[in-house]
Amino acid sequence: PSTDSLSARLMGRHWPHYHQEHLVYFNPGNLERVLAQAGFNLLRVAPVAKRLNIDYLAASVARYPVPVLSSVLAACARVVPRPLRRLNLRVLSGDVLAVARITP
């Protein structure tokens, strides 16, 4: 996850990626520095869309609560028919893909 992502900026300290499983947080600038120190050249950083469904999202924000979003998703999980809750939606949650190569 990127701390420079739109979702991180909008949600602030309530961003769902802030939890103890993530030991290090990156943004394009510090990722480039760390890779350079390890002998890599950062070629590209791009947002990655995940395919997630309402049931997954509701369970995730139940475990890591996010003001307003947790309530909205819990309500959706109660009222949206099960087949629709299982449809995968394209979600930009702040994850990024970084492509790097070893510096020659």
JORATA-V667120 format. One record per backbone hydrogen bond with DSSP energy under -1.0 kcal/mol. NH is the residue of the N-H (numbers start at 0). CO is the residue of the C=O. Records with the same first field share a line. If there is no record, write none. Layout:
NH: CO, CO
This chain:
1: 93
2: 25
4: 1
8: 4
9: 5
10: 6
11: 7
13: 10
14: 11
17: 14
18: 16
21: 18
25: 0
30: 26
31: 27
32: 28
33: 29
34: 30
35: 31
36: 32
37: 33
38: 35
39: 34
40: 100
42: 98
43: 98
45: 96
47: 94
49: 90
51: 88
54: 84
56: 52
57: 53
58: 54
59: 55
60: 56
61: 57
62: 58
63: 59
68: 66
69: 65
71: 67
72: 68
73: 69
74: 70
75: 71
76: 72
77: 73
78: 74
79: 75
84: 80
85: 81
86: 83
88: 51
90: 49
96: 45
98: 43
100: 40
102: 38
